[in-house]
Amino acid sequence: MTTALAPFTAPGRNRPAPSPAALAMLATCRKAKQVADTARAQSDGMPGKPDVSAAGGEVSIVVHPKSLADWKQWMHALGIGDARGDSTGVSMIVRCTYGGVRARLVGVGVPALYGEMHDRTDRRTAVRP
């Protein structure tokens, strides 16, 4: 009768102890996953259906707002306030902390919404001869 050995109990197959940095990153990733799960549940009643994920210790919330009011509602819900975002041309990315972990709110189509707002404002303030 043979007994199966665990893969790292055989001679010469010792698993190195994880580094403190690796353990800290693992804890951060687990917390980000928990925060992402919570964010999914808390997004009920918000405009649109967000795509919430966690990777590398960061929570990513991707939304498709239909108006700037929707975008502002998402920013307010995450406690971002008037933070300035980075535009990729198609999306606006605002980095923040949510639930104690790094997070980013990605608003697909937000630069176009701001462009439409500026166009309307320019038309109202244009000097007519």
Backbone bond lengths (Angstrom), bond angles and torsions (degrees), N, CA, C in turn:
res aa  C-N    CA-C-N  psi(-1)  N-CA   C-N-CA  omega(-1)  CA-C   N-CA-C  phi
1 M - - - 1.435 - - 1.530 108.70 -
2 T 1.302 116.07 128.71 1.456 119.88 179.11 1.514 109.12 -107.05
3 T 1.294 115.52 146.62 1.460 119.64 176.39 1.513 108.29 -109.71
4 A 1.284 116.26 139.30 1.461 121.17 179.69 1.525 109.19 -78.65
5 L 1.299 115.24 133.35 1.457 120.88 177.42 1.521 109.51 -95.01
6 A 1.303 115.67 146.02 1.458 119.43 172.87 1.525 107.32 -63.39
7 P 1.316 118.82 147.17 1.458 120.90 -172.45 1.525 114.77 -57.60
8 F 1.316 119.01 -28.09 1.450 119.80 -176.78 1.529 113.23 -105.52
9 T 1.321 117.22 13.01 1.460 119.03 177.58 1.514 111.82 -96.62
10 A 1.321 118.56 -13.78 1.456 121.47 178.57 1.528 108.99 -68.57
11 P 1.317 116.99 147.67 1.471 120.08 179.34 1.523 111.05 -56.02
12 G 1.313 115.75 138.28 1.463 121.74 177.71 1.515 114.07 81.77
13 R 1.320 117.74 3.21 1.465 119.98 -179.15 1.522 109.55 -120.38
14 N 1.268 116.83 63.06 1.467 121.24 -179.54 1.516 110.02 -92.89
15 R 1.282 114.95 132.73 1.457 120.59 177.61 1.533 107.65 -84.55
16 P 1.324 116.42 129.75 1.468 117.69 177.61 1.525 110.76 -68.78
17 A 1.303 115.81 149.07 1.466 120.34 177.71 1.523 108.93 -67.87
18 P 1.334 117.34 139.13 1.468 118.60 179.29 1.528 110.53 -66.94
19 S 1.317 114.67 147.38 1.462 119.69 -179.91 1.522 109.73 -74.49
20 P 1.334 117.31 157.83 1.465 119.96 176.11 1.531 112.29 -58.53
21 A 1.332 116.36 -35.62 1.472 119.58 179.13 1.529 110.82 -66.15
22 A 1.333 116.54 -39.09 1.462 119.90 179.01 1.526 110.51 -66.91
23 L 1.319 117.25 -40.11 1.458 120.45 177.83 1.527 111.39 -65.10
24 A 1.337 116.86 -39.67 1.467 120.82 178.66 1.523 110.44 -65.07
25 M 1.341 117.21 -41.42 1.466 120.59 179.46 1.519 110.55 -66.05
26 L 1.327 117.29 -38.49 1.456 120.89 177.33 1.524 111.02 -61.72
27 A 1.328 116.73 -43.15 1.462 120.89 178.07 1.530 110.77 -63.67
28 T 1.333 116.95 -41.01 1.465 121.22 178.99 1.529 110.58 -64.10
29 C 1.324 116.90 -41.91 1.464 120.70 179.41 1.528 111.26 -65.18
30 R 1.323 116.57 -39.79 1.467 119.64 178.02 1.520 110.91 -64.66
31 K 1.344 116.28 -41.84 1.463 119.44 179.83 1.532 110.01 -65.52
32 A 1.336 117.36 -40.86 1.467 120.77 178.47 1.523 110.60 -61.36
33 K 1.314 117.49 -39.64 1.464 121.15 177.61 1.521 110.77 -62.89
34 Q 1.339 117.27 -42.80 1.466 121.09 178.16 1.527 111.03 -64.02
35 V 1.329 116.80 -42.29 1.465 121.14 179.45 1.525 110.14 -64.91
36 A 1.333 117.67 -39.69 1.468 121.01 178.28 1.523 110.60 -63.41
37 D 1.329 116.89 -41.94 1.465 119.93 177.86 1.525 110.87 -62.46
38 T 1.320 116.70 -40.89 1.464 121.67 177.93 1.526 110.59 -65.53
39 A 1.327 116.97 -42.23 1.469 121.00 -179.51 1.521 111.03 -62.24
40 R 1.325 117.32 -38.01 1.465 120.24 177.62 1.521 110.24 -60.32
41 A 1.323 115.71 -44.79 1.466 120.29 -178.77 1.524 111.43 -68.16
42 Q 1.327 117.64 -35.85 1.460 121.29 -177.34 1.515 113.00 -80.79
43 S 1.324 118.39 -8.06 1.464 119.99 -177.39 1.519 112.98 -82.83
44 D 1.330 117.76 -1.89 1.460 119.70 175.53 1.522 109.51 -60.49
45 G 1.302 116.24 134.21 1.457 121.01 179.96 1.517 113.44 89.96
46 M 1.334 117.14 -8.29 1.462 120.35 177.37 1.527 108.38 -86.49
47 P 1.338 117.41 156.77 1.464 119.77 -179.51 1.532 111.86 -65.27
48 G 1.311 115.57 128.78 1.465 120.65 178.08 1.512 112.34 78.09
49 K 1.294 115.49 173.94 1.460 122.59 177.56 1.525 107.62 -110.07
50 P 1.332 118.39 108.18 1.464 119.77 -176.61 1.529 112.21 -75.17
51 D 1.316 114.50 154.57 1.457 121.14 171.37 1.524 105.71 -101.86
52 V 1.327 117.18 108.00 1.458 122.62 -175.96 1.516 108.85 -108.68
53 S 1.335 116.16 129.52 1.459 120.10 178.78 1.523 109.10 -145.52
54 A 1.316 115.08 165.76 1.459 121.53 176.91 1.516 108.43 -132.31
55 A 1.318 116.06 133.04 1.466 121.50 177.10 1.520 108.43 -155.08
56 G 1.307 115.92 137.72 1.465 120.12 177.22 1.509 113.86 61.82
57 G 1.316 117.30 28.10 1.457 120.19 179.25 1.514 114.05 79.41
58 E 1.325 117.31 12.53 1.464 122.09 -178.97 1.523 109.73 -125.92
59 V 1.329 116.02 139.94 1.458 121.69 176.52 1.521 107.97 -95.49
60 S 1.315 115.96 134.16 1.455 121.83 177.89 1.524 108.35 -118.18
61 I 1.332 115.67 126.34 1.463 121.54 178.72 1.531 107.01 -119.65
62 V 1.325 115.65 110.75 1.463 121.19 -178.48 1.520 108.01 -103.96
63 V 1.337 115.64 123.55 1.460 121.01 -178.60 1.527 109.26 -125.49
64 H 1.326 115.05 158.99 1.468 122.58 178.88 1.531 107.99 -123.82
65 P 1.343 117.94 75.66 1.461 119.25 -177.41 1.524 111.66 -68.05
66 K 1.322 114.86 144.88 1.465 120.81 178.85 1.530 111.22 -91.48
67 S 1.338 116.74 -15.70 1.465 121.19 179.93 1.523 108.66 -149.76
68 L 1.331 115.06 167.63 1.464 119.45 176.01 1.525 110.85 -66.96
69 A 1.333 117.28 -27.99 1.462 120.24 176.51 1.530 110.31 -64.03
70 D 1.342 117.39 -40.08 1.464 120.85 176.01 1.527 110.68 -62.16
71 W 1.334 116.62 -43.92 1.465 122.06 179.77 1.534 110.30 -61.49
72 K 1.316 116.30 -45.41 1.472 120.42 178.92 1.527 110.59 -63.65
73 Q 1.326 117.68 -35.66 1.463 120.91 178.64 1.530 110.14 -63.91
74 W 1.328 117.31 -41.51 1.466 120.11 177.29 1.524 110.86 -64.45
75 M 1.328 116.56 -43.52 1.466 119.65 179.87 1.525 110.66 -62.54
76 H 1.311 116.63 -41.25 1.475 120.66 179.09 1.530 110.80 -65.75
77 A 1.327 116.99 -42.10 1.473 121.05 -178.87 1.522 111.40 -62.48
78 L 1.324 117.05 -32.18 1.463 120.87 179.47 1.522 112.45 -90.67
79 G 1.330 116.57 0.09 1.464 120.41 178.81 1.512 113.61 71.75
80 I 1.325 116.51 29.36 1.465 120.55 -176.91 1.518 111.29 -83.67
81 G 1.305 118.34 -34.92 1.458 120.80 -178.94 1.511 111.19 74.00
82 D 1.322 116.38 -135.29 1.466 121.23 -177.92 1.524 111.95 -100.10
83 A 1.309 117.61 37.36 1.454 120.82 179.09 1.523 109.90 -62.46
84 R 1.289 115.56 143.20 1.461 120.55 178.53 1.525 108.78 -85.74
85 G 1.299 115.85 133.09 1.457 120.92 179.88 1.513 111.49 -101.49
86 D 1.303 115.01 169.94 1.461 122.15 175.84 1.516 108.29 -104.80
87 S 1.321 115.82 128.87 1.459 120.49 -179.64 1.523 109.87 -92.42
88 T 1.323 115.86 135.32 1.458 121.02 173.48 1.521 110.40 -99.29
89 G 1.323 116.39 2.24 1.454 121.94 -175.37 1.513 111.30 99.08
90 V 1.320 116.48 -38.26 1.453 122.19 179.35 1.519 110.93 -107.35
91 S 1.322 116.05 -33.61 1.462 121.57 -176.26 1.522 111.09 -129.23
92 M 1.324 114.67 159.47 1.456 121.85 173.14 1.522 106.06 -112.26
93 I 1.336 116.78 129.87 1.458 121.79 -179.41 1.523 108.63 -116.59
94 V 1.325 115.26 122.33 1.459 121.44 178.45 1.523 107.17 -118.21
95 R 1.322 116.36 123.28 1.464 121.37 179.55 1.525 109.00 -94.26
96 C 1.333 114.84 142.03 1.457 120.30 -177.71 1.523 109.28 -157.80
97 T 1.311 115.56 -175.18 1.457 122.12 171.29 1.513 106.79 -116.22
98 Y 1.322 115.52 130.77 1.464 120.81 -179.13 1.519 108.00 -135.56
99 G 1.307 117.09 124.01 1.454 120.97 -179.93 1.513 113.93 63.73
100 G 1.325 116.11 23.57 1.461 120.62 178.93 1.514 114.98 86.05
101 V 1.326 117.94 6.37 1.464 120.86 177.41 1.526 109.57 -126.30
102 R 1.322 115.55 162.15 1.463 120.08 175.99 1.519 108.63 -64.90
103 A 1.308 116.00 141.91 1.457 120.56 179.92 1.517 108.99 -144.76
104 R 1.310 114.06 160.63 1.467 119.35 172.80 1.508 108.36 -141.12
105 L 1.299 114.81 135.10 1.456 122.85 176.26 1.517 106.45 -102.45
106 V 1.316 116.05 122.03 1.463 121.94 -179.00 1.519 107.88 -112.17
107 G 1.316 115.88 115.47 1.458 121.55 178.92 1.517 109.92 -103.02
108 V 1.318 116.48 103.00 1.470 121.36 179.78 1.520 108.13 -73.78
109 G 1.336 115.79 125.45 1.459 121.39 178.88 1.518 114.51 89.12
110 V 1.326 118.34 -1.96 1.471 120.46 -177.37 1.529 112.25 -64.94
111 P 1.348 121.02 -41.04 1.468 118.63 177.01 1.524 113.05 -56.57
112 A 1.316 117.26 -37.46 1.478 120.50 177.88 1.520 110.34 -66.53
113 L 1.332 117.52 -37.72 1.471 120.53 177.95 1.525 110.47 -63.74
114 Y 1.339 116.97 -41.95 1.464 119.63 176.91 1.525 110.67 -65.81
115 G 1.339 117.31 -37.65 1.458 121.02 177.46 1.521 111.98 -61.68
116 E 1.343 116.00 -42.34 1.467 120.04 177.35 1.518 111.08 -63.06
117 M 1.325 116.91 -39.35 1.459 120.59 179.75 1.530 110.28 -64.44
118 H 1.336 116.60 -43.14 1.466 119.93 179.85 1.528 110.98 -66.64
119 D 1.324 117.64 -36.86 1.464 120.78 177.62 1.525 110.67 -62.60
120 R 1.349 116.20 -43.30 1.477 119.55 178.91 1.519 110.30 -64.86
121 T 1.308 117.06 -39.56 1.470 121.01 -178.99 1.529 109.70 -67.45
122 D 1.322 117.17 -42.51 1.465 120.27 179.38 1.520 111.76 -63.54
123 R 1.325 117.61 -36.57 1.463 120.93 179.50 1.532 111.00 -67.23
124 R 1.316 116.58 -35.53 1.477 119.93 -178.72 1.525 111.48 -74.78
125 T 1.333 117.19 -30.75 1.465 119.91 -175.54 1.516 113.04 -99.83
126 A 1.323 117.92 1.88 1.470 120.14 -179.03 1.518 109.18 -66.28
127 V 1.338 114.58 140.10 1.462 121.19 178.65 1.513 108.16 -80.46
128 R 1.330 115.23 129.34 1.465 119.95 179.88 1.529 108.05 -103.43
129 P 1.313 116.17 138.45 1.490 118.76 -179.35 1.503 112.97 -72.44
